[in-house]
Amino acid sequence: MSDMIDVVIPAAGVGKRMQSRCPKQYLPFASSTILEETLKRIFRFSALGRVILALSPEDQYFQDTGLYGDPRIVTVPGGKERGDSVLSGLRAATSEYVMVHDAARPCIMMADLERLRDLAMNDNGGILAVRIPDTVKRGDSENRITDTVPRAGLWRALTPQLFKRDLLITAYEKAAASGMTLTDEASAMEFLGYHPLLVPGSSLNIKITEPQDLALGTLFYREMD
């Protein structure tokens, strides 16, 4: 079994909640763009095979980044939904195990990547996650509280998420055939009956989704190892 792990990055989204003129992964961040800073972190992973980057067929920004032409990167066509892009990337990967990481998570800690690799290389796989310390409320369509959700055992899912490539492809295909909309890879594996491991990760590993996240992400990025 090869120790190298391909990393799939779905980067075909438009980031509507960011309210920007370009897809959020190309917004200025630190010394370049969100996508470039995310990849700078991933490139430091000691077990990195290749980066499989799923881009929109209409992408007009990637060629202007410092990533264009990098031999460590393979680009594939992304899809309308995140899961479509992930599946496209998985089919292009060649390693036995793959990690899937969000393009808009530049604040990934190297220690978390190594821990995920060390603990989750089995049939169940695993994901980085953070325990939820807050009181959790469920609301209705008018934002009224309907009940308080016990927080014991609740975790916030992060990325990367690590699984056997072939198993994850099967999980995605079967979940899609059943009409499921998947927001992460663990959900696909759960659909097949697997129980991925929750690997504690850093709470600094935020996903930059809304305008206010840029300032917070920049602050966190300065604290990276």
KOLDO-863249 format. One line per 2 residues: their letters; for each residue x, y, z of N, C-alpha, C. Coordinates in nm, 3 decimals, m for minus. Layout:
// residues N
A	X/Y/Z/X/Y/Z/X/Y/Z  ... .
This chain:
// residues 225
MS	0.084/m0.120/0.000/0.000/0.000/0.000/0.087/0.125/0.000  0.063/0.215/m0.095/0.139/0.339/m0.101/0.099/0.429/0.015 .
DM	0.199/0.502/0.066/0.171/0.596/0.174/0.124/0.730/0.123  0.132/0.751/m0.008/0.094/0.880/m0.063/m0.057/0.893/m0.076 .
ID	m0.107/1.012/m0.053/m0.250/1.038/m0.051/m0.282/1.155/m0.144  m0.367/1.131/m0.244/m0.414/1.240/m0.328/m0.516/1.324/m0.250 .
VV	m0.516/1.453/m0.275/m0.610/1.543/m0.210/m0.700/1.606/m0.315  m0.830/1.583/m0.303/m0.929/1.638/m0.396/m0.982/1.770/m0.338 .
IP	m0.980/1.874/m0.420/m1.028/2.005/m0.379/m1.141/2.048/m0.473  m1.267/2.043/m0.429/m1.375/2.094/m0.513/m1.371/2.247/m0.513 .
AA	m1.351/2.306/m0.629/m1.336/2.451/m0.639/m1.415/2.507/m0.757  m1.533/2.451/m0.778/m1.616/2.494/m0.892/m1.731/2.583/m0.849 .
GV	m1.742/2.611/m0.718/m1.854/2.689/m0.668/m1.840/2.837/m0.699  m1.952/2.908/m0.685/m1.952/3.053/m0.711/m1.957/3.134/m0.583 .
GK	m1.986/3.070/m0.468/m1.983/3.141/m0.340/m2.083/3.254/m0.330  m2.211/3.226/m0.353/m2.314/3.330/m0.354/m2.321/3.407/m0.223 .
RM	m2.300/3.339/m0.111/m2.313/3.408/0.018/m2.202/3.510/0.042  m2.095/3.502/m0.035/m1.987/3.597/m0.019/m2.019/3.731/m0.083 .
QS	m2.119/3.733/m0.173/m2.163/3.857/m0.237/m2.047/3.929/m0.307  m1.964/3.854/m0.378/m1.848/3.912/m0.445/m1.864/3.899/m0.596 .
RC	m1.779/3.971/m0.668/m1.784/3.969/m0.814/m1.724/3.841/m0.872  m1.635/3.778/m0.797/m1.571/3.656/m0.845/m1.597/3.544/m0.744 .
PK	m1.576/3.418/m0.784/m1.592/3.307/m0.688/m1.503/3.330/m0.567  m1.555/3.295/m0.449/m1.486/3.332/m0.325/m1.345/3.276/m0.316 .
QY	m1.319/3.161/m0.380/m1.186/3.101/m0.369/m1.078/3.188/m0.435  m1.120/3.285/m0.516/m1.025/3.374/m0.583/m1.018/3.513/m0.520 .
LP	m1.085/3.531/m0.409/m1.077/3.660/m0.339/m0.939/3.679/m0.278  m0.891/3.804/m0.269/m0.761/3.828/m0.205/m0.760/3.779/m0.061 .
FA	m0.650/3.713/m0.024/m0.637/3.660/0.112/m0.489/3.644/0.142  m0.447/3.695/0.258/m0.305/3.691/0.295/m0.223/3.752/0.182 .
SS	m0.129/3.676/0.125/m0.042/3.732/0.021/m0.088/3.699/m0.120  m0.200/3.625/m0.135/m0.246/3.590/m0.270/m0.399/3.579/m0.273 .
TI	m0.451/3.459/m0.291/m0.595/3.435/m0.290/m0.627/3.323/m0.192  m0.755/3.307/m0.160/m0.795/3.201/m0.068/m0.749/3.065/m0.120 .
LE	m0.773/3.038/m0.249/m0.736/2.907/m0.305/m0.586/2.885/m0.299  m0.509/2.986/m0.334/m0.364/2.971/m0.333/m0.311/2.947/m0.192 .
ET	m0.366/3.018/m0.094/m0.319/2.998/0.043/m0.360/2.861/0.096  m0.479/2.814/0.056/m0.521/2.678/0.094/m0.424/2.575/0.037 .
LK	m0.389/2.591/m0.089/m0.297/2.496/m0.153/m0.156/2.505/m0.095  m0.113/2.622/m0.054/0.018/2.635/0.010/0.024/2.546/0.133 .
RI	m0.085/2.540/0.206/m0.090/2.455/0.326/m0.089/2.307/0.287  m0.172/2.271/0.190/m0.182/2.131/0.148/m0.048/2.082/0.092 .
FR	0.024/2.167/0.022/0.153/2.127/m0.036/0.254/2.087/0.071  0.232/2.128/0.194/0.325/2.095/0.302/0.297/1.959/0.364 .
FS	0.188/1.895/0.327/0.151/1.765/0.382/0.255/1.661/0.343  0.309/1.593/0.441/0.422/1.502/0.416/0.386/1.382/0.330 .
AL	0.257/1.343/0.327/0.215/1.226/0.249/0.141/1.264/0.121  0.158/1.388/0.076/0.082/1.435/m0.040/0.124/1.362/m0.167 .
GR	0.024/1.310/m0.238/0.046/1.255/m0.371/0.028/1.366/m0.472  m0.094/1.378/m0.524/m0.127/1.487/m0.616/m0.246/1.565/m0.561 .
VI	m0.258/1.689/m0.604/m0.377/1.767/m0.576/m0.467/1.760/m0.698  m0.591/1.713/m0.679/m0.689/1.705/m0.787/m0.786/1.821/m0.767 .
LA	m0.778/1.919/m0.854/m0.855/2.043/m0.839/m0.971/2.042/m0.938  m1.094/2.041/m0.884/m1.214/2.041/m0.969/m1.259/2.184/m0.991 .
LS	m1.249/2.229/m1.115/m1.280/2.367/m1.149/m1.404/2.374/m1.239  m1.474/2.485/m1.231/m1.587/2.507/m1.321/m1.538/2.514/m1.464 .
PE	m1.610/2.456/m1.558/m1.572/2.468/m1.700/m1.566/2.613/m1.747  m1.636/2.703/m1.676/m1.636/2.845/m1.711/m1.535/2.925/m1.630 .
DQ	m1.449/2.857/m1.555/m1.352/2.927/m1.470/m1.259/3.015/m1.555  m1.253/3.144/m1.520/m1.167/3.238/m1.592/m1.059/3.296/m1.502 .
YF	m1.042/3.239/m1.384/m0.953/3.298/m1.285/m0.829/3.214/m1.256  m0.842/3.081/m1.265/m0.733/2.994/m1.224/m0.604/3.022/m1.301 .
QD	m0.615/3.048/m1.430/m0.495/3.070/m1.511/m0.417/3.194/m1.471  m0.479/3.282/m1.394/m0.410/3.403/m1.349/m0.349/3.388/m1.210 .
TG	m0.361/3.269/m1.151/m0.303/3.246/m1.019/m0.164/3.187/m1.030  m0.094/3.187/m0.919/0.039/3.125/m0.915/0.034/2.974/m0.918 .
LY	m0.086/2.917/m0.918/m0.101/2.771/m0.921/m0.101/2.716/m1.063  m0.129/2.802/m1.159/m0.144/2.757/m1.297/m0.012/2.697/m1.348 .
GD	m0.021/2.576/m1.400/0.097/2.508/m1.452/0.178/2.433/m1.349  0.135/2.435/m1.222/0.209/2.363/m1.118/0.198/2.212/m1.144 .
PR	0.310/2.141/m1.156/0.304/1.998/m1.189/0.242/1.911/m1.080  0.227/1.965/m0.960/0.165/1.888/m0.852/0.014/1.886/m0.861 .
IV	m0.043/1.968/m0.951/m0.187/1.985/m0.961/m0.241/1.923/m1.088  m0.350/1.846/m1.074/m0.426/1.796/m1.188/m0.563/1.864/m1.182 .
TV	m0.606/1.926/m1.292/m0.738/1.989/m1.293/m0.837/1.900/m1.367  m0.959/1.898/m1.312/m1.069/1.821/m1.374/m1.192/1.911/m1.376 .
PG	m1.289/1.883/m1.464/m1.410/1.964/m1.467/m1.496/1.940/m1.343  m1.536/2.047/m1.278/m1.627/2.036/m1.165/m1.771/2.033/m1.213 .
GK	m1.863/2.018/m1.118/m2.005/2.011/m1.152/m2.086/2.118/m1.085  m2.215/2.112/m1.104/m2.306/2.212/m1.048/m2.309/2.205/m0.897 .
ER	m2.311/2.084/m0.842/m2.313/2.065/m0.697/m2.175/2.022/m0.648  m2.150/2.045/m0.520/m2.021/2.008/m0.461/m1.991/1.860/m0.483 .
GD	m2.092/1.775/m0.461/m2.072/1.632/m0.476/m2.031/1.592/m0.617  m2.082/1.663/m0.717/m2.044/1.635/m0.855/m1.895/1.663/m0.875 .
SV	m1.847/1.773/m0.816/m1.706/1.808/m0.829/m1.618/1.708/m0.755  m1.661/1.667/m0.636/m1.584/1.569/m0.559/m1.573/1.438/m0.636 .
LS	m1.684/1.392/m0.691/m1.683/1.265/m0.764/m1.593/1.274/m0.887  m1.594/1.387/m0.955/m1.505/1.406/m1.069/m1.359/1.398/m1.026 .
GL	m1.329/1.458/m0.912/m1.193/1.453/m0.859/m1.152/1.315/m0.814  m1.243/1.244/m0.749/m1.214/1.108/m0.703/m1.182/1.015/m0.819 .
RA	m1.252/1.031/m0.929/m1.229/0.944/m1.044/m1.093/0.969/m1.109  m1.039/1.089/m1.087/m0.907/1.121/m1.142/m0.794/1.086/m1.046 .
AT	m0.827/1.060/m0.919/m0.725/1.026/m0.820/m0.675/0.884/m0.845  m0.554/0.856/m0.799/m0.495/0.723/m0.821/m0.449/0.657/m0.691 .
SE	m0.451/0.729/m0.580/m0.405/0.671/m0.454/m0.515/0.586/m0.391  m0.475/0.492/m0.306/m0.573/0.405/m0.240/m0.663/0.486/m0.147 .
YV	m0.602/0.577/m0.073/m0.677/0.667/0.016/m0.674/0.808/m0.041  m0.782/0.881/m0.019/m0.788/1.020/m0.064/m0.837/1.108/0.051 .
MV	m0.792/1.232/0.050/m0.849/1.334/0.136/m0.930/1.429/0.048  m1.040/1.478/0.100/m1.118/1.582/0.032/m1.117/1.704/0.122 .
HD	m1.079/1.818/0.065/m1.065/1.941/0.144/m1.134/2.057/0.074  m1.202/2.140/0.151/m1.269/2.258/0.096/m1.168/2.361/0.048 .
AA	m1.194/2.419/m0.070/m1.105/2.522/m0.125/m1.098/2.644/m0.035  m1.205/2.670/0.040/m1.212/2.791/0.122/m1.177/2.766/0.268 .
RP	m1.090/2.668/0.292/m1.038/2.644/0.427/m0.886/2.656/0.426  m0.834/2.780/0.426/m0.688/2.798/0.421/m0.619/2.782/0.556 .
CI	m0.696/2.770/0.663/m0.636/2.770/0.797/m0.622/2.628/0.853  m0.576/2.537/0.770/m0.561/2.398/0.813/m0.425/2.379/0.880 .
MM	m0.426/2.314/0.995/m0.303/2.291/1.072/m0.235/2.163/1.023  m0.104/2.169/1.009/m0.030/2.051/0.964/m0.045/1.934/1.061 .
AD	m0.046/1.962/1.189/m0.061/1.855/1.289/m0.194/1.782/1.271  m0.299/1.856/1.231/m0.430/1.793/1.209/m0.427/1.700/1.089 .
LE	m0.359/1.743/0.982/m0.347/1.657/0.864/m0.276/1.526/0.898  m0.168/1.538/0.972/m0.092/1.418/1.008/m0.173/1.327/1.100 .
RL	m0.245/1.386/1.195/m0.327/1.307/1.288/m0.438/1.233/1.213  m0.502/1.302/1.120/m0.608/1.239/1.041/m0.552/1.120/0.964 .
RD	m0.438/1.139/0.902/m0.376/1.028/0.828/m0.343/0.912/0.921  m0.288/0.940/1.036/m0.244/0.834/1.127/m0.361/0.753/1.183 .
LA	m0.477/0.817/1.201/m0.588/0.752/1.271/m0.698/0.698/1.180  m0.707/0.747/1.056/m0.826/0.717/0.976/m0.802/0.632/0.853 .
MN	m0.685/0.573/0.841/m0.659/0.490/0.723/m0.710/0.348/0.745  m0.841/0.333/0.734/m0.909/0.204/0.747/m1.040/0.213/0.669 .
DN	m1.121/0.107/0.673/m1.243/0.106/0.593/m1.341/0.217/0.631  m1.349/0.251/0.759/m1.443/0.355/0.801/m1.395/0.495/0.765 .
GG	m1.263/0.515/0.759/m1.210/0.647/0.732/m1.238/0.742/0.848  m1.223/0.871/0.822/m1.246/0.966/0.929/m1.245/1.110/0.880 .
IL	m1.286/1.199/0.968/m1.293/1.341/0.934/m1.238/1.424/1.049  m1.185/1.540/1.017/m1.153/1.636/1.121/m1.283/1.698/1.170 .
AV	m1.292/1.721/1.299/m1.415/1.775/1.356/m1.383/1.846/1.488  m1.476/1.930/1.531/m1.462/2.005/1.657/m1.588/1.985/1.739 .
RI	m1.570/1.953/1.866/m1.686/1.941/1.955/m1.761/2.074/1.963  m1.892/2.070/1.969/m1.972/2.191/1.977/m1.987/2.231/2.124 .
PD	m1.931/2.348/2.163/m1.938/2.389/2.303/m2.062/2.472/2.334  m2.130/2.520/2.230/m2.242/2.612/2.251/m2.373/2.538/2.275 .
TV	m2.469/2.608/2.333/m2.605/2.557/2.339/m2.662/2.563/2.198  m2.725/2.455/2.154/m2.774/2.445/2.017/m2.926/2.451/2.016 .
KR	m2.980/2.539/1.935/m3.124/2.556/1.922/m3.169/2.510/1.783  m3.289/2.451/1.777/m3.352/2.423/1.649/m3.460/2.526/1.627 .
GD	m3.465/2.583/1.504/m3.564/2.685/1.475/m3.660/2.642/1.365  m3.772/2.713/1.355/m3.868/2.684/1.249/m3.844/2.778/1.131 .
SE	m3.936/2.777/1.035/m3.919/2.857/0.914/m3.923/3.007/0.940  m3.973/3.046/1.058/m3.979/3.188/1.093/m3.875/3.224/1.199 .
NR	m3.776/3.137/1.213/m3.665/3.159/1.307/m3.709/3.165/1.453  m3.815/3.095/1.485/m3.855/3.080/1.625/m3.798/2.950/1.678 .
IT	m3.752/2.951/1.803/m3.698/2.830/1.864/m3.807/2.727/1.883  m3.779/2.606/1.837/m3.874/2.496/1.858/m3.828/2.404/1.971 .
DT	m3.696/2.391/1.987/m3.644/2.312/2.099/m3.494/2.333/2.110  m3.441/2.289/2.224/m3.298/2.293/2.249/m3.242/2.153/2.227 .
VP	m3.136/2.145/2.146/m3.078/2.016/2.111/m2.966/1.983/2.210  m2.973/1.870/2.279/m2.864/1.833/2.369/m2.732/1.830/2.294 .
RA	m2.630/1.898/2.346/m2.504/1.909/2.272/m2.408/1.793/2.298  m2.441/1.707/2.394/m2.353/1.592/2.421/m2.340/1.507/2.295 .
GL	m2.218/1.484/2.253/m2.194/1.402/2.137/m2.203/1.475/2.004  m2.229/1.607/2.007/m2.238/1.683/1.882/m2.102/1.739/1.842 .
WR	m2.071/1.727/1.714/m1.946/1.776/1.658/m1.976/1.859/1.533  m1.890/1.954/1.506/m1.896/2.032/1.382/m1.797/1.971/1.283 .
AL	m1.847/1.926/1.169/m1.762/1.860/1.070/m1.673/1.961/0.999  m1.545/1.926/0.984/m1.449/2.008/0.912/m1.398/1.927/0.792 .
TP	m1.303/1.982/0.723/m1.226/1.907/0.624/m1.079/1.935/0.652  m0.989/1.844/0.607/m1.012/1.732/0.517/m1.090/1.617/0.582 .
QL	m1.145/1.534/0.491/m1.205/1.408/0.529/m1.133/1.299/0.448  m1.100/1.190/0.512/m1.014/1.088/0.451/m1.085/0.954/0.442 .
FK	m1.084/0.897/0.321/m1.149/0.767/0.300/m1.076/0.689/0.191  m1.106/0.559/0.185/m1.060/0.479/0.072/m1.128/0.530/m0.054 .
RD	m1.049/0.553/m0.156/m1.101/0.612/m0.279/m1.216/0.531/m0.339  m1.196/0.401/m0.357/m1.297/0.319/m0.423/m1.427/0.314/m0.343 .
LL	m1.414/0.304/m0.210/m1.533/0.302/m0.126/m1.610/0.434/m0.135  m1.536/0.544/m0.137/m1.602/0.674/m0.140/m1.671/0.698/m0.274 .
IT	m1.609/0.652/m0.383/m1.675/0.662/m0.514/m1.807/0.585/m0.513  m1.803/0.462/m0.462/m1.924/0.381/m0.454/m2.031/0.449/m0.368 .
AY	m1.988/0.505/m0.255/m2.081/0.573/m0.165/m2.147/0.691/m0.234  m2.069/0.773/m0.302/m2.124/0.889/m0.372/m2.221/0.846/m0.482 .
EK	m2.183/0.744/m0.558/m2.269/0.701/m0.669/m2.401/0.647/m0.618  m2.397/0.567/m0.512/m2.521/0.508/m0.459/m2.608/0.614/m0.391 .
AA	m2.545/0.707/m0.320/m2.622/0.814/m0.255/m2.688/0.903/m0.359  m2.615/0.934/m0.466/m2.670/1.018/m0.572/m2.787/0.948/m0.641 .
AS	m2.771/0.817/m0.664/m2.877/0.741/m0.730/m3.004/0.738/m0.646  m2.989/0.753/m0.514/m3.106/0.751/m0.425/m3.168/0.890/m0.410 .
GM	m3.104/0.991/m0.471/m3.158/1.127/m0.464/m3.108/1.209/m0.348  m3.009/1.159/m0.275/m2.956/1.234/m0.161/m2.872/1.352/m0.206 .
TL	m2.885/1.465/m0.134/m2.796/1.578/m0.153/m2.692/1.574/m0.042  m2.567/1.558/m0.078/m2.460/1.539/0.020/m2.384/1.668/0.043 .
TD	m2.358/1.701/0.168/m2.281/1.821/0.200/m2.139/1.787/0.243  m2.113/1.658/0.270/m1.975/1.616/0.297/m1.959/1.469/0.265 .
EA	m1.834/1.423/0.269/m1.803/1.286/0.229/m1.849/1.186/0.333  m1.840/1.223/0.461/m1.883/1.132/0.567/m2.029/1.093/0.550 .
SA	m2.112/1.186/0.503/m2.254/1.156/0.483/m2.272/1.044/0.380  m2.189/1.047/0.275/m2.196/0.941/0.175/m2.157/0.807/0.234 .
ME	m2.050/0.807/0.315/m2.006/0.682/0.378/m2.109/0.631/0.478  m2.171/0.721/0.550/m2.277/0.682/0.644/m2.392/0.617/0.570 .
FL	m2.421/0.665/0.450/m2.529/0.609/0.368/m2.503/0.461/0.338  m2.374/0.425/0.326/m2.340/0.284/0.301/m2.331/0.202/0.429 .
GY	m2.348/0.268/0.544/m2.345/0.195/0.670/m2.213/0.203/0.744  m2.120/0.284/0.697/m1.992/0.299/0.766/m2.004/0.405/0.876 .
HP	m1.910/0.398/0.970/m1.909/0.491/1.084/m1.773/0.559/1.093  m1.754/0.668/1.017/m1.625/0.736/1.014/m1.583/0.787/1.152 .
LL	m1.452/0.791/1.172/m1.396/0.838/1.298/m1.397/0.991/1.303  m1.433/1.045/1.419/m1.423/1.189/1.443/m1.285/1.216/1.502 .
VP	m1.202/1.287/1.426/m1.066/1.318/1.469/m1.063/1.464/1.513  m1.036/1.491/1.641/m1.038/1.629/1.688/m0.941/1.717/1.610 .
GS	m0.992/1.829/1.561/m0.911/1.923/1.485/m0.917/2.061/1.548  m0.846/2.155/1.488/m0.838/2.291/1.540/m0.963/2.371/1.503 .
SL	m1.011/2.449/1.597/m1.126/2.537/1.571/m1.087/2.655/1.482  m0.958/2.674/1.457/m0.914/2.779/1.365/m0.945/2.743/1.219 .
NI	m0.974/2.617/1.194/m0.995/2.567/1.059/m1.136/2.603/1.009  m1.159/2.733/0.993/m1.292/2.779/0.951/m1.305/2.777/0.800 .
KI	m1.429/2.769/0.755/m1.458/2.779/0.612/m1.499/2.923/0.584  m1.430/2.986/0.492/m1.462/3.124/0.458/m1.582/3.124/0.366 .
TE	m1.695/3.167/0.421/m1.823/3.155/0.351/m1.890/3.291/0.331  m1.885/3.376/0.433/m1.951/3.506/0.429/m1.847/3.617/0.445 .
PQ	m1.883/3.741/0.407/m1.784/3.850/0.408/m1.708/3.866/0.539  m1.776/3.850/0.653/m1.707/3.869/0.781/m1.603/3.762/0.810 .
DL	m1.613/3.649/0.739/m1.517/3.541/0.760/m1.377/3.576/0.709  m1.368/3.669/0.616/m1.237/3.705/0.560/m1.146/3.764/0.667 .
AL	m1.199/3.856/0.746/m1.117/3.918/0.851/m1.078/3.815/0.956  m1.174/3.730/0.995/m1.146/3.629/1.096/m1.045/3.527/1.042 .
GT	m1.063/3.485/0.918/m0.970/3.390/0.858/m0.829/3.446/0.847  m0.819/3.574/0.815/m0.687/3.638/0.806/m0.619/3.640/0.942 .
LF	m0.696/3.666/1.046/m0.641/3.667/1.183/m0.594/3.527/1.219  m0.673/3.426/1.192/m0.637/3.288/1.223/m0.514/3.245/1.143 .
YR	m0.509/3.286/1.017/m0.400/3.243/0.929/m0.265/3.284/0.984  m0.262/3.397/1.051/m0.135/3.445/1.111/m0.088/3.355/1.224 .
EM	m0.178/3.272/1.277/m0.145/3.185/1.389/m0.105/3.044/1.346  m0.102/3.021/1.213/m0.075/2.886/1.165/0.070/2.845/1.191 .
D	0.089/2.712/1.202/0.222/2.657/1.223/0.302/2.658/1.095 .
